[in-house]
């Protein structure tokens, strides 16, 4: 009787273990991770908004990008430079660093994407820093390393204070001068020195005529540049 009880207990334990194993989830074979695809655009516009504008590309940046999309059949994405844009104008260096970070990321992930840099008012000063353009004889902040310059096809600024204190990007920047367009509305006190200046010429004087002009300039640069060059490590 005792031996029979031991045999039955052994059979019962074996049955429980088998049932427990059947209830365990199947272990999937290990699979090597696959990098997710990134939909790289043909063009990306990196734009710095003006003073006190809410986060985003701002009114001038929006008009420029919309016009560029109308003037080209390319897929155009946008990136709003992340910086304070406060009235004290102390965040230009932060904005320049963010532009540089974005350009480097695009070069690493999307080497065939053509980049456009742009800025309005204080945002134009951000682009001055990136391109090594002096404002009032002062060179400040970090510049974009030269090895990334070829991926930037065009640079456009609006109401750039450098225009009246040393000269625009097109005349000062060795790397970007030939691909830059600085637009100053006549009478804009931020970029124009002389009589007849009106604040409205700065706040309201760039849309739509000058943003369309800049978009046409960028479209021409995109056609002339062809595919972005492949960077060598």
Secondary structure, DSSP 8 states (H G I E B T S, - for coil): -HHHHHHHHHHHHHHHHHHHHHHS-----------------SEEEEEE--TT--SSSHHHHHHHHHHHHHH-SS-EEEEE--S---TT---HHHHHHHHHHHHHHHHHH-TT-EEEEEEETHHHHHHHHHHT--BTTB--S----GGGGGGEEEEEEES-GGGGTT--HHHH-TTTGGGEEEE--TT-TTT--STT--HHHHHSSSTTHHHHHHHHHHHHHHHHH-S------
